[in-house]
Amino acid sequence: MVSREVDEWVRRALRDNGTIYTIDEPLLQKLQPDVILTQKLCDVCAVGYGTVAKLAQTLPGSPRVVNLEPTSLADVFDDIRLIAQACDVPDRGEELGGALGPAAAERAEELLRTVADEDHTDDDSQHQESVGHNDILGCADAGRAP
């Protein structure tokens, strides 16, 4: 299929079915999960939250549905803690988040310094704009001129 055909198929599937995915409901019934992780960020990227939540209500034991929507590095570490709490191991989430968080933040700072060092332009606004592309690393307003 060409790109346009894929796009049309996805749009039609979402309109007609609400999702492009199917869930193996008999397998979930058999597994009897306590917790199901899902996301609301994108119905094309994964099974839609509504579909998962509705299915969870039909499963034995009414598993807890945990929605994850990280949009920054800090959110990822918050989600580690959220998952650990949902799985009744909050201390493990704090331990893991505490161990990974500072290391990831330090690495992000290294990357920002590298980008800044490699930018040899004399135009300060252009420099700020190029550094600003690293907002995904959680550096708010890094690319905004004062």
TIGUBA-710654 format. One record per residue: y, x, z of N, C-alpha, C in turn; residue number from 1. Coordinates in steps of 0.001 Angstrom, whole numbers, plus 500000, padded with zeros to 6 digits. Example, Ala and Ser with C-alpha at 12.3 -4.5 7.8 and 13.67 -1.06 7.14 Angstrom:
! TIGUBA-710654
<<494310,513190,507800>,<495500,512300,507800>,<496700,513200,507800>,1>
<<497750,512850,507080>,<498940,513670,507140>,<500030,512900,507870>,2>
! end
This chain:
! TIGUBA-710654
<<498814,500840,500000>,<500000,500000,500000>,<501246,500882,500000>,1>
<<502248,500427,499308>,<503529,501121,499345>,<504318,500636,500555>,2>
<<505354,501358,500888>,<506146,501069,502084>,<506608,499611,502138>,3>
<<507104,499092,501020>,<507588,497715,500992>,<506467,496725,501316>,4>
<<505278,496979,500798>,<504143,496095,501055>,<503729,496135,502525>,5>
<<503751,497309,503107>,<503435,497436,504535>,<504443,496657,505358>,6>
<<505721,496835,505052>,<506779,496119,505757>,<506583,494613,505651>,7>
<<506293,494118,504454>,<506074,492679,504258>,<504867,492199,505049>,8>
<<503785,492991,505044>,<502580,492610,505776>,<502863,492528,507282>,9>
<<503578,493535,507804>,<503915,493552,509233>,<504782,492353,509585>,10>
<<505794,492087,508804>,<506679,490942,509074>,<505913,489625,509048>,11>
<<505038,489456,508068>,<504253,488229,507955>,<503305,488079,509154>,12>
<<502634,489187,509522>,<501717,489138,510659>,<502448,488799,511949>,13>
<<503615,489394,512149>,<504392,489093,513354>,<504858,487650,513359>,14>
<<505297,487149,512205>,<505757,485759,512115>,<504597,484780,512348>,15>
<<503468,485039,511710>,<502347,484102,511761>,<501522,484213,513037>,16>
<<501359,485445,513543>,<500455,485665,514674>,<501144,486167,515934>,17>
<<502393,486612,515813>,<503110,487167,516955>,<502755,488610,517239>,18>
<<501772,489157,516518>,<501350,490543,516721>,<500599,491018,515491>,19>
<<500498,492327,515343>,<499686,492875,514257>,<498374,493435,514802>,20>
<<498160,493287,516087>,<496987,493839,516749>,<496082,492727,517249>,21>
<<494836,493079,517482>,<493916,492178,518167>,<493434,492889,519426>,22>
<<493113,492120,520426>,<492623,492673,521686>,<491161,492283,521807>,23>
<<490339,493221,522221>,<488915,492951,522412>,<488748,492231,523756>,24>
<<488967,490921,523714>,<488935,490131,524944>,<487579,490171,525646>,25>
<<486460,490055,524921>,<485162,490148,525620>,<484991,491476,526370>,26>
<<485479,492554,525783>,<485377,493851,526462>,<486232,493858,527725>,27>
<<487443,493337,527647>,<488293,493277,528842>,<487676,492386,529912>,28>
<<487064,491289,529506>,<486373,490412,530472>,<485285,491209,531201>,29>
<<484541,492002,530436>,<483458,492806,531003>,<483991,493914,531913>,30>
<<485069,494580,531491>,<485628,495697,532260>,<486325,495251,533538>,31>
<<486869,494052,533552>,<487584,493503,534708>,<488630,494484,535266>,32>
<<489627,494828,534475>,<490632,495785,534950>,<491473,495229,536093>,33>
<<491932,496116,536960>,<492848,495753,538041>,<494292,495808,537545>,34>
<<494540,496747,536625>,<495879,497006,536120>,<495808,497159,534603>,35>
<<496790,496577,533917>,<496918,496756,532472>,<498330,497276,532211>,36>
<<498415,498391,531500>,<499714,498966,531144>,<500112,498468,529765>,37>
<<501369,498090,529624>,<501878,497618,528343>,<503341,498002,528229>,38>
<<503982,497548,527137>,<505388,497862,526920>,<506048,496726,526157>,39>
<<507349,496602,526339>,<508141,495592,525637>,<509083,496213,524619>,40>
<<509029,497533,524472>,<509973,498206,523584>,<509799,497817,522127>,41>
<<508555,497656,521677>,<508325,497460,520249>,<507013,496722,520018>,42>
<<507084,495549,519397>,<505875,494780,519106>,<505103,495336,517920>,43>
<<505700,496261,517184>,<505000,496885,516071>,<504231,498122,516552>,44>
<<504722,498753,517616>,<504116,499987,518122>,<502850,499740,518932>,45>
<<502735,498586,519527>,<501595,498276,520386>,<501513,496765,520543>,46>
<<500455,496304,521161>,<500303,494877,521406>,<501510,494380,522189>,47>
<<502058,493248,521800>,<503242,492698,522446>,<502993,492351,523903>,48>
<<504026,492508,524709>,<503926,492237,526140>,<503452,490812,526407>,49>
<<504031,489844,525712>,<503658,488445,525932>,<502188,488196,525692>,50>
<<501646,488806,524663>,<500224,488665,524343>,<499373,489229,525477>,51>
<<499748,490393,525967>,<499001,491041,527047>,<499101,490215,528332>,52>
<<500297,489767,528662>,<500502,488993,529897>,<499697,487690,529865>,53>
<<499709,487030,528717>,<498961,485776,528591>,<497461,486020,528739>,54>
<<496964,487060,528099>,<495546,487397,528206>,<495173,487754,529639>,55>
<<496031,488495,530317>,<495741,488917,531696>,<495516,487721,532612>,56>
<<496202,486625,532338>,<496043,485420,533170>,<494646,484813,533036>,57>
<<493954,485139,531953>,<492620,484575,531737>,<491512,485485,532234>,58>
<<491853,486682,532637>,<490843,487647,533056>,<490469,487470,534522>,59>
<<489233,487821,534860>,<488815,487738,536262>,<489681,488642,537145>,60>
<<490060,488134,538293>,<490827,488923,539243>,<492307,489010,538950>,61>
<<492769,488379,537895>,<494187,488397,537522>,<494788,489799,537637>,62>
<<494469,490667,536704>,<494997,492037,536774>,<496517,492071,536730>,63>
<<497057,493072,537352>,<498508,493274,537351>,<498910,493880,536012>,64>
<<499893,493282,535362>,<500414,493802,534103>,<501669,494603,534424>,65>
<<501647,495870,534048>,<502766,496766,534328>,<503448,497113,533010>,66>
<<504712,496733,532896>,<505495,497002,531710>,<506187,498349,531840>,67>
<<506055,499176,530804>,<506697,500487,530770>,<507683,500511,529613>,68>
<<508916,500902,529895>,<509949,500977,528856>,<510810,502224,529032>,69>
<<510204,503395,529017>,<511024,504590,529219>,<511940,504855,528031>,70>
<<513195,505162,528326>,<514140,505524,527271>,<514752,506893,527540>,71>
<<514300,507535,528596>,<514787,508875,528923>,<513669,509626,529629>,72>
<<513848,510911,529755>,<512875,511728,530462>,<512747,511278,531916>,73>
<<513852,510944,532541>,<513815,510464,533932>,<512995,509176,534031>,74>
<<513110,508311,533036>,<512334,507071,533034>,<510833,507341,532969>,75>
<<510444,508384,532245>,<509023,508735,532158>,<508490,509077,533549>,76>
<<509250,509845,534317>,<508804,510208,535656>,<508838,509008,536603>,77>
<<509792,508110,536408>,<509799,506860,537178>,<508550,506038,536849>,78>
<<508163,506023,535574>,<506973,505274,535176>,<505699,505872,535763>,79>
<<505653,507190,535909>,<504503,507818,536566>,<504372,507256,537977>,80>
<<505499,507154,538666>,<505479,506610,540031>,<505102,505127,540028>,81>
<<505624,504381,539058>,<505318,502948,538947>,<503825,502730,538706>,82>
<<503242,503504,537831>,<501809,503393,537548>,<501001,503733,538786>,83>
<<501377,504785,539473>,<500666,505182,540691>,<500740,504083,541748>,84>
<<501905,503451,541893>,<502033,502346,542845>,<501127,501184,542443>,85>
<<501099,500857,541146>,<500271,499755,540665>,<498790,500032,540895>,86>
<<498425,501302,540871>,<497033,501705,541076>,<496727,502022,542543>,87>
<<497660,501680,543418>,<497506,501887,544863>,<497323,503351,545256>,88>
<<497980,504243,544519>,<497982,505664,544876>,<499416,506197,544787>,89>
<<500354,505581,545525>,<501758,505970,545402>,<502019,507436,545736>,90>
<<501267,507979,546678>,<501467,509383,547038>,<501160,510301,545857>,91>
<<500137,509936,545090>,<499781,510750,543916>,<500905,510696,542880>,92>
<<501527,509542,542728>,<502643,509418,541792>,<503823,510271,542214>,93>
<<504116,510276,543511>,<505208,511107,544014>,<504881,512583,543835>,94>
<<503631,512937,544109>,<503199,514330,543959>,<503310,514777,542494>,95>
<<502786,513959,541595>,<502805,514313,540179>,<504231,514296,539627>,96>
<<504976,513247,539941>,<506362,513167,539487>,<507199,514292,540052>,97>
<<506940,514623,541313>,<507677,515708,541961>,<507347,517067,541373>,98>
<<506092,517232,540947>,<505682,518515,540377>,<506171,518670,538938>,99>
<<506094,517610,538180>,<506460,517684,536763>,<507954,517538,536527>,100>
<<508603,516693,537311>,<510012,516395,537092>,<510918,517612,537059>,101>
<<510914,518437,538098>,<511795,519606,538097>,<511474,520584,536964>,102>
<<510199,520773,536667>,<509822,521685,535584>,<510327,521155,534247>,103>
<<510202,519855,534020>,<510670,519260,532767>,<512192,519323,532683>,104>
<<512862,519073,533796>,<514326,519142,533801>,<514793,520568,533508>,105>
<<514097,521544,534078>,<514451,522944,533824>,<514241,523287,532350>,106>
<<513145,522818,531773>,<512869,523068,530356>,<513923,522389,529483>,107>
<<514325,521190,529837>,<515363,520484,529077>,<516669,521273,529109>,108>
<<517016,521806,530271>,<518225,522627,530381>,<518125,523870,529505>,109>
<<516934,524492,529473>,<516713,525653,528617>,<516952,525291,527155>,110>
<<516407,524157,526742>,<516574,523713,525361>,<518041,523479,525037>,111>
<<518756,522855,525955>,<520182,522615,525725>,<520957,523928,525594>,112>
<<520624,524901,526445>,<521290,526205,526355>,<520975,526877,525022>,113>
<<519731,526770,524579>,<519333,527368,523301>,<520105,526744,522155>,114>
<<520207,525430,522161>,<520957,524741,521107>,<522410,525180,521140>,115>
<<522993,525252,522328>,<524395,525666,522454>,<524582,527108,521992>,116>
<<523642,527987,522340>,<523745,529392,521937>,<523590,529571,520434>,117>
<<522767,528754,519809>,<522524,528880,518374>,<523636,528267,517536>,118>
<<524475,527477,518139>,<525568,526828,517411>,<526757,527782,517394>,119>
<<526964,528449,516276>,<528016,529464,516172>,<529259,528949,515471>,120>
<<529500,527676,515534>,<530661,527115,514857>,<531922,527315,515694>,121>
<<533050,527427,515035>,<534325,527540,515731>,<534905,526174,516057>,122>
<<534397,525148,515428>,<534928,523800,515625>,<534285,523203,516865>,123>
<<535052,523099,517943>,<534527,522628,519220>,<533949,521227,519130>,124>
<<534592,520338,518384>,<534072,518964,518298>,<532743,518944,517568>,125>
<<532576,519810,516565>,<531308,519879,515857>,<530244,520426,516802>,126>
<<530602,521389,517635>,<529681,521950,518622>,<529219,520868,519592>,127>
<<530166,520096,520116>,<529814,519046,521062>,<528905,518023,520410>,128>
<<529173,517708,519150>,<528343,516723,518455>,<526917,517231,518303>,129>
<<526728,518513,517959>,<525378,519031,517774>,<524622,519074,519097>,130>
<<525284,519398,520178>,<524639,519395,521483>,<524308,517968,521891>,131>
<<525140,517020,521498>,<524932,515621,521858>,<523646,515032,521324>,132>
<<523053,515642,520328>,<521804,515131,519799>,<520664,515278,520797>,133>
<<520893,515940,521879>,<519863,516132,522889>,<519919,515071,523982>,134>
<<520654,513971,523747>,<520716,512917,524748>,<519336,512404,525131>,135>
<<518359,512523,524236>,<517002,512063,524541>,<516438,512785,525757>,136>
<<516979,513947,526063>,<516514,514693,527218>,<517171,514228,528514>,137>
<<517943,513142,528419>,<518534,512587,529615>,<519920,513114,529930>,138>
<<520545,513784,528994>,<521873,514358,529225>,<522934,513378,528749>,139>
<<523313,512467,529589>,<524280,511432,529230>,<525602,512047,528856>,140>
<<526198,511522,527811>,<527526,511898,527336>,<527619,513346,526865>,141>
<<526480,513991,526609>,<526527,515393,526207>,<527248,515591,524884>,142>
<<527256,514575,524014>,<527853,514756,522722>,<529190,514063,522553>,143>
<<529733,513527,523619>,<530991,512812,523504>,<532150,513759,523759>,144>
<<533101,513740,522869>,<534294,514571,523062>,<535150,513969,524165>,145>
<<535798,514810,524967>,<536607,514296,526076>,<537804,513504,525581>,146>
! end
